[in-house]
Amino acid sequence: MMPAALQLLRPKQWVKNGFVFFGLVFGHAWHTPGMLQAAALAFVAFCLMSSAVYALNDFRDVAQDRLHPVKRLRPLASGALSPSVAVLLTGLCSAGALIVAYQVGEKLVWLLCIYGLINLGYSYGLKRVVVLDVFLISAGFMLRLLAGTTGLGIPPSNWLLMCGMLLTLFLGFAKRRAEMLLMDSEGGAHRKVLDQYSPALLDQLTTLTGACAVVAYALYTVDEETVRIHGTSDLIYTLPFVLYGLCRYLYLMHRQGSGGDPSQDLFRDVHLIVAMLGWMAVIAVLLRVT
């Protein structure tokens, strides 16, 4: 039961909660006493709450998951775990997340509650509303960014929020496209909202959000306020890594059928790994993150 329970909580997806650390870097708060500890607690809190959401989603979607070639292997869909265990884990992880968040402050607790409510609405019907479903997924990442800024007492950057929103919308629409192609004409049986999308529409949406994300990031790097805060006008040299990463992701999506799980795709492709590490290295040098 323990391996199945751990699989239900999807620890591989916890990498998404790394968004809470962006505020430390771009807010120049990594040297502030106690801030690293607060960010680590926020990360743990979001890991627990996101695991609660995954358990709830699997509980709600067990019948649909059995029709999916990959998701049918999940603990509930395969019968390795009973639905009652999923409900219990949802409650325990939710309570644990709020307890950990309270150690940081009330703002983080409220952000975590909003995250939970959004995902509750998503699981119980909003995921069937075309386009809104992807915006709700993006909202979850915005709350992670806010948790790493407002939740820790760091003023949030509008540029950071905008770039994060556009990037997560791009990944969300790419995920829908991958699901549609994987399920072929039976996508609606697994996820009803897929019947309202089309490959052409999703191609346009990924192109639109991806292009906007690159332009927004480019403008951020040369903005006067950005130069003043970070003390450098050289952030523009991180743009090639971002642009290459998105172009590579589009290639993998269109030519190799990737995009269904961004957190795994990121660590399976050497080109994406190098682009990410290159971006991080240049950021660390320019912002003097030591």
Secondary structure, DSSP 8 states (H G I E B T S, - for coil): -HHHHHHHH-GGGGGGGGGGGHHHHHTT-TTSTTHHHHHHHHHHHHHHHHHHHHHHHHHHTHHHHTTSTTGGGSHHHHTSS-HHHHHHHHHHHHHHHHHHHHTT-HHHHHHHHHHHHHHHHHHTTGGGSTTHHHHHHHHHHHHHHHHTTGGGT----HHHHHHHHHHHHHHHHHHHHHHHHHHGGGHHHH-GGGGG--HHHHHHHHHHHHHHHHHHHHHHHH-HHHHHHHT-SGGGGGHHHHHHHHHHHHHHHHHS---S-HHHHHHH-HHHHHHHHHHHHHHHHHHT--
